[in-house]
């Protein structure tokens, strides 16, 4: 259950970043407010996962999911570079997340 909470926290973190991007520097308050709410939800979910998981592992996985997810959103929605090197770096982060999960089992 802790891992499900942690993955959910990471996915909500991605939604937070997307909402804050959509706020256009707070010129659109509704997406900004949704981003703040998503940030709070993400932290609540992370905190719940920390009841069972080591802090270092949980934090690394949480930030890794967020980083890769936001980078992929940038590629898919905002025309960010999808160079092989950039994709390989994202794959390394995913491999690190999988490794942390595997070592925690």
Biotite code that builds the C-alpha atoms (Angstrom):
import biotite.structure as struc

atoms = struc.array([
    struc.Atom([0.000, 0.000, 0.000], chain_id="A", res_id=1, res_name="UNK", atom_name="CA", element="C"),
    struc.Atom([2.859, 2.394, 0.771], chain_id="A", res_id=2, res_name="UNK", atom_name="CA", element="C"),
    struc.Atom([4.241, 2.019, -2.734], chain_id="A", res_id=3, res_name="UNK", atom_name="CA", element="C"),
    struc.Atom([0.829, 2.712, -4.252], chain_id="A", res_id=4, res_name="UNK", atom_name="CA", element="C"),
    struc.Atom([0.575, 5.875, -2.152], chain_id="A", res_id=5, res_name="UNK", atom_name="CA", element="C"),
    struc.Atom([4.073, 6.879, -3.217], chain_id="A", res_id=6, res_name="UNK", atom_name="CA", element="C"),
    struc.Atom([3.423, 6.356, -6.932], chain_id="A", res_id=7, res_name="UNK", atom_name="CA", element="C"),
    struc.Atom([0.157, 8.274, -6.562], chain_id="A", res_id=8, res_name="UNK", atom_name="CA", element="C"),
    struc.Atom([2.045, 11.114, -4.891], chain_id="A", res_id=9, res_name="UNK", atom_name="CA", element="C"),
    struc.Atom([4.460, 11.219, -7.823], chain_id="A", res_id=10, res_name="UNK", atom_name="CA", element="C"),
    struc.Atom([1.637, 11.277, -10.366], chain_id="A", res_id=11, res_name="UNK", atom_name="CA", element="C"),
    struc.Atom([-0.113, 14.090, -8.507], chain_id="A", res_id=12, res_name="UNK", atom_name="CA", element="C"),
    struc.Atom([3.222, 15.944, -8.521], chain_id="A", res_id=13, res_name="UNK", atom_name="CA", element="C"),
    struc.Atom([3.145, 15.770, -12.329], chain_id="A", res_id=14, res_name="UNK", atom_name="CA", element="C"),
    struc.Atom([-0.386, 17.211, -12.326], chain_id="A", res_id=15, res_name="UNK", atom_name="CA", element="C"),
    struc.Atom([0.832, 20.001, -10.045], chain_id="A", res_id=16, res_name="UNK", atom_name="CA", element="C"),
    struc.Atom([3.568, 21.015, -12.451], chain_id="A", res_id=17, res_name="UNK", atom_name="CA", element="C"),
    struc.Atom([1.177, 20.908, -15.411], chain_id="A", res_id=18, res_name="UNK", atom_name="CA", element="C"),
    struc.Atom([-1.320, 23.108, -13.571], chain_id="A", res_id=19, res_name="UNK", atom_name="CA", element="C"),
    struc.Atom([1.351, 25.613, -12.567], chain_id="A", res_id=20, res_name="UNK", atom_name="CA", element="C"),
    struc.Atom([2.565, 25.773, -16.174], chain_id="A", res_id=21, res_name="UNK", atom_name="CA", element="C"),
    struc.Atom([-1.031, 26.413, -17.265], chain_id="A", res_id=22, res_name="UNK", atom_name="CA", element="C"),
    struc.Atom([-1.311, 29.251, -14.742], chain_id="A", res_id=23, res_name="UNK", atom_name="CA", element="C"),
    struc.Atom([1.044, 31.258, -16.974], chain_id="A", res_id=24, res_name="UNK", atom_name="CA", element="C"),
    struc.Atom([2.879, 32.901, -14.102], chain_id="A", res_id=25, res_name="UNK", atom_name="CA", element="C"),
    struc.Atom([-0.303, 33.268, -12.045], chain_id="A", res_id=26, res_name="UNK", atom_name="CA", element="C"),
    struc.Atom([-2.022, 35.289, -14.771], chain_id="A", res_id=27, res_name="UNK", atom_name="CA", element="C"),
    struc.Atom([-4.614, 32.469, -14.736], chain_id="A", res_id=28, res_name="UNK", atom_name="CA", element="C"),
    struc.Atom([-5.463, 31.955, -11.063], chain_id="A", res_id=29, res_name="UNK", atom_name="CA", element="C"),
    struc.Atom([-7.605, 28.801, -11.384], chain_id="A", res_id=30, res_name="UNK", atom_name="CA", element="C"),
    struc.Atom([-4.833, 26.558, -12.761], chain_id="A", res_id=31, res_name="UNK", atom_name="CA", element="C"),
    struc.Atom([-2.480, 28.071, -10.191], chain_id="A", res_id=32, res_name="UNK", atom_name="CA", element="C"),
    struc.Atom([-4.858, 27.255, -7.357], chain_id="A", res_id=33, res_name="UNK", atom_name="CA", element="C"),
    struc.Atom([-5.289, 23.715, -8.703], chain_id="A", res_id=34, res_name="UNK", atom_name="CA", element="C"),
    struc.Atom([-1.507, 23.409, -8.766], chain_id="A", res_id=35, res_name="UNK", atom_name="CA", element="C"),
    struc.Atom([-1.259, 24.406, -5.114], chain_id="A", res_id=36, res_name="UNK", atom_name="CA", element="C"),
    struc.Atom([-3.985, 21.919, -4.173], chain_id="A", res_id=37, res_name="UNK", atom_name="CA", element="C"),
    struc.Atom([-2.209, 19.194, -6.140], chain_id="A", res_id=38, res_name="UNK", atom_name="CA", element="C"),
    struc.Atom([1.041, 20.025, -4.338], chain_id="A", res_id=39, res_name="UNK", atom_name="CA", element="C"),
    struc.Atom([-0.670, 19.664, -0.973], chain_id="A", res_id=40, res_name="UNK", atom_name="CA", element="C"),
    struc.Atom([-2.274, 16.361, -1.991], chain_id="A", res_id=41, res_name="UNK", atom_name="CA", element="C"),
    struc.Atom([1.064, 15.079, -3.246], chain_id="A", res_id=42, res_name="UNK", atom_name="CA", element="C"),
    struc.Atom([2.724, 15.919, 0.073], chain_id="A", res_id=43, res_name="UNK", atom_name="CA", element="C"),
    struc.Atom([-0.103, 14.254, 2.017], chain_id="A", res_id=44, res_name="UNK", atom_name="CA", element="C"),
    struc.Atom([0.281, 11.076, -0.039], chain_id="A", res_id=45, res_name="UNK", atom_name="CA", element="C"),
    struc.Atom([4.070, 11.154, 0.344], chain_id="A", res_id=46, res_name="UNK", atom_name="CA", element="C"),
    struc.Atom([3.713, 11.607, 4.103], chain_id="A", res_id=47, res_name="UNK", atom_name="CA", element="C"),
    struc.Atom([1.415, 8.591, 4.327], chain_id="A", res_id=48, res_name="UNK", atom_name="CA", element="C"),
    struc.Atom([3.903, 6.449, 2.388], chain_id="A", res_id=49, res_name="UNK", atom_name="CA", element="C"),
    struc.Atom([6.653, 7.501, 4.813], chain_id="A", res_id=50, res_name="UNK", atom_name="CA", element="C"),
    struc.Atom([4.912, 5.570, 7.587], chain_id="A", res_id=51, res_name="UNK", atom_name="CA", element="C"),
    struc.Atom([6.281, 2.388, 5.991], chain_id="A", res_id=52, res_name="UNK", atom_name="CA", element="C"),
    struc.Atom([9.075, 3.399, 3.618], chain_id="A", res_id=53, res_name="UNK", atom_name="CA", element="C"),
    struc.Atom([12.520, 4.823, 4.321], chain_id="A", res_id=54, res_name="UNK", atom_name="CA", element="C"),
    struc.Atom([12.610, 8.580, 3.820], chain_id="A", res_id=55, res_name="UNK", atom_name="CA", element="C"),
    struc.Atom([15.508, 8.549, 1.354], chain_id="A", res_id=56, res_name="UNK", atom_name="CA", element="C"),
    struc.Atom([13.922, 5.897, -0.840], chain_id="A", res_id=57, res_name="UNK", atom_name="CA", element="C"),
    struc.Atom([10.505, 7.526, -0.814], chain_id="A", res_id=58, res_name="UNK", atom_name="CA", element="C"),
    struc.Atom([11.830, 10.995, -1.552], chain_id="A", res_id=59, res_name="UNK", atom_name="CA", element="C"),
    struc.Atom([14.039, 9.778, -4.394], chain_id="A", res_id=60, res_name="UNK", atom_name="CA", element="C"),
    struc.Atom([11.171, 7.845, -5.974], chain_id="A", res_id=61, res_name="UNK", atom_name="CA", element="C"),
    struc.Atom([8.717, 10.748, -5.516], chain_id="A", res_id=62, res_name="UNK", atom_name="CA", element="C"),
    struc.Atom([11.017, 13.284, -7.121], chain_id="A", res_id=63, res_name="UNK", atom_name="CA", element="C"),
    struc.Atom([12.060, 10.829, -9.831], chain_id="A", res_id=64, res_name="UNK", atom_name="CA", element="C"),
    struc.Atom([8.473, 10.128, -10.871], chain_id="A", res_id=65, res_name="UNK", atom_name="CA", element="C"),
    struc.Atom([7.782, 13.846, -10.910], chain_id="A", res_id=66, res_name="UNK", atom_name="CA", element="C"),
    struc.Atom([10.925, 14.688, -12.862], chain_id="A", res_id=67, res_name="UNK", atom_name="CA", element="C"),
    struc.Atom([10.419, 12.066, -15.551], chain_id="A", res_id=68, res_name="UNK", atom_name="CA", element="C"),
    struc.Atom([6.692, 12.729, -15.818], chain_id="A", res_id=69, res_name="UNK", atom_name="CA", element="C"),
    struc.Atom([7.112, 16.482, -16.171], chain_id="A", res_id=70, res_name="UNK", atom_name="CA", element="C"),
    struc.Atom([9.936, 16.023, -18.675], chain_id="A", res_id=71, res_name="UNK", atom_name="CA", element="C"),
    struc.Atom([7.726, 13.694, -20.742], chain_id="A", res_id=72, res_name="UNK", atom_name="CA", element="C"),
    struc.Atom([4.863, 16.190, -20.598], chain_id="A", res_id=73, res_name="UNK", atom_name="CA", element="C"),
    struc.Atom([7.269, 18.822, -21.877], chain_id="A", res_id=74, res_name="UNK", atom_name="CA", element="C"),
    struc.Atom([8.185, 16.607, -24.818], chain_id="A", res_id=75, res_name="UNK", atom_name="CA", element="C"),
    struc.Atom([4.595, 15.630, -25.589], chain_id="A", res_id=76, res_name="UNK", atom_name="CA", element="C"),
    struc.Atom([2.807, 18.938, -24.997], chain_id="A", res_id=77, res_name="UNK", atom_name="CA", element="C"),
    struc.Atom([5.322, 21.743, -25.203], chain_id="A", res_id=78, res_name="UNK", atom_name="CA", element="C"),
    struc.Atom([7.756, 20.714, -27.910], chain_id="A", res_id=79, res_name="UNK", atom_name="CA", element="C"),
    struc.Atom([10.699, 20.098, -25.587], chain_id="A", res_id=80, res_name="UNK", atom_name="CA", element="C"),
    struc.Atom([13.596, 18.154, -27.041], chain_id="A", res_id=81, res_name="UNK", atom_name="CA", element="C"),
    struc.Atom([13.190, 14.394, -27.341], chain_id="A", res_id=82, res_name="UNK", atom_name="CA", element="C"),
    struc.Atom([16.821, 13.774, -28.199], chain_id="A", res_id=83, res_name="UNK", atom_name="CA", element="C"),
    struc.Atom([18.155, 10.278, -27.639], chain_id="A", res_id=84, res_name="UNK", atom_name="CA", element="C"),
    struc.Atom([20.471, 11.561, -24.899], chain_id="A", res_id=85, res_name="UNK", atom_name="CA", element="C"),
    struc.Atom([17.606, 13.244, -23.057], chain_id="A", res_id=86, res_name="UNK", atom_name="CA", element="C"),
    struc.Atom([15.412, 10.123, -23.326], chain_id="A", res_id=87, res_name="UNK", atom_name="CA", element="C"),
    struc.Atom([18.321, 7.979, -22.139], chain_id="A", res_id=88, res_name="UNK", atom_name="CA", element="C"),
    struc.Atom([18.727, 10.177, -19.072], chain_id="A", res_id=89, res_name="UNK", atom_name="CA", element="C"),
    struc.Atom([15.020, 9.805, -18.296], chain_id="A", res_id=90, res_name="UNK", atom_name="CA", element="C"),
    struc.Atom([15.397, 6.038, -18.712], chain_id="A", res_id=91, res_name="UNK", atom_name="CA", element="C"),
    struc.Atom([18.244, 6.084, -16.195], chain_id="A", res_id=92, res_name="UNK", atom_name="CA", element="C"),
    struc.Atom([15.979, 7.808, -13.673], chain_id="A", res_id=93, res_name="UNK", atom_name="CA", element="C"),
    struc.Atom([13.274, 5.192, -14.275], chain_id="A", res_id=94, res_name="UNK", atom_name="CA", element="C"),
    struc.Atom([15.883, 2.447, -13.831], chain_id="A", res_id=95, res_name="UNK", atom_name="CA", element="C"),
    struc.Atom([16.931, 4.043, -10.550], chain_id="A", res_id=96, res_name="UNK", atom_name="CA", element="C"),
    struc.Atom([13.330, 4.138, -9.347], chain_id="A", res_id=97, res_name="UNK", atom_name="CA", element="C"),
    struc.Atom([12.863, 0.473, -10.295], chain_id="A", res_id=98, res_name="UNK", atom_name="CA", element="C"),
    struc.Atom([16.118, -0.390, -8.551], chain_id="A", res_id=99, res_name="UNK", atom_name="CA", element="C"),
    struc.Atom([15.038, 1.340, -5.350], chain_id="A", res_id=100, res_name="UNK", atom_name="CA", element="C"),
    struc.Atom([11.729, -0.522, -5.462], chain_id="A", res_id=101, res_name="UNK", atom_name="CA", element="C"),
    struc.Atom([13.426, -3.838, -6.109], chain_id="A", res_id=102, res_name="UNK", atom_name="CA", element="C"),
    struc.Atom([15.933, -3.336, -3.291], chain_id="A", res_id=103, res_name="UNK", atom_name="CA", element="C"),
    struc.Atom([13.146, -2.335, -0.893], chain_id="A", res_id=104, res_name="UNK", atom_name="CA", element="C"),
    struc.Atom([11.111, -5.509, -1.479], chain_id="A", res_id=105, res_name="UNK", atom_name="CA", element="C"),
])
